[in-house]
C-alpha cells in the first residue's frame, strides 16, 4: 500500500480520495485487505490518480 500513497500521510491520502483513514491504516498494517470495489479503486488511483481526484472533487 505504501506505493499508493504517493508519499502522503495516511490521513491526507484517505481524505483526498474519499476513503476512511482507519481503513487505509488497516490496509497498510495488514489487518484488513481491500475488497473487490476497493481493490478496483486502488488500481485506478495507482494508474490515473488525477482522474480520481477530479471525480472525488466533483461529488
N, C-alpha and C positions, 0 to 999 in steps of 0.2 A: 504493500500500500504506500510506502514512502514515496515511490516514484510518481504517484498520482498527485501528491500534494504540492508539487512544484515549489518546494522549499518554503511552504507556508505553514504556520501553526495549524494544528487540527481545527481549532475553532474558526479561524479565518476561512479555511478550505470548506468546512461544513456550511458556514453562512453564505459563502459565495455561490455554492451550488445547491442550496436549499436542503441540506442534509442535517441530521441531528448530530451535534458534537459528540454525544455519548455513543452514537452508532459508529461514527468514524473511529473513535478511540477504541471501541470494542473490536472493530475490524483489524486495526493496526496491532492490537495486543493479542490477537488470535483467539479472543473469547467468543467471537461470532464470525461467520462468513457471510458475505453478501448473498442474498437470494437472487433468483433469476432476473427480475427487473432491476435490482440494484447493480448486479454484475453488468448488465447491458448499459446502464447509465455510466458506470465507471469506465467501461470500454470507450464510450463516446467521449467522455471527459478526457480520456487519455489521447484520443486521436483528434478531437475537434473541441478543445476547451473553450475557444471563443464563441462557438455556436451555442454551447450550453450556457455560457454566461449571458449571451443575448436572450436566450429563451427564458432563463431564470429571472432576468430583469423585466421581461415583458409580462410575466404572470403576476 
